[in-house]
Amino acid sequence: MMERLHAGGFTQGSVHQRNWLVQPGPLNVAPVKRSVMRPSFRMIDFGRAACEKDVSEVDFKSKVNEENSRIRELLDYECHDHCPK
């Protein structure tokens, strides 16, 4: 989800666990058919978001790297050779 946001030229600006919602899914079926066994996720709170065209390239890349690091920290994900620098 975050990769798509970044690829679209945006940063979220406030990567915290409280800004990720989990709900029964999938969202393409009627609500009565949704299940927590197939969760859907939503990212909220874009009050500190940034658009790539509104900041310098260096600032945008820095924000993206910061958010990626924060997400790995939240997920307790250990990077090896496969994580973007």
Phi, psi and omega in degrees: 000313181293324177300319179295319179299312180296318179297332178279357177092025180228154168241155182277321173089351182208069184281097177223152180305324182294346181262014176238123180252142177245134180217160178302144181219187357283159185284350181271009175241164180302144182308324181290343180261359181281155183216150175288348177287342176231072187293154172244154183236147176228140175256133181234177176066081178256024181297335179248018181296156177228146177256134184306322183287347182262356180228165179292159179300320179296315179297317181296313179299322178296316179296318179298313179299320179297315180294319178298318178297318181295320179295315178300322178296314180297323181274358183054047184259120181269123180273148173235236182277350188265355181273140177295146180274000000 
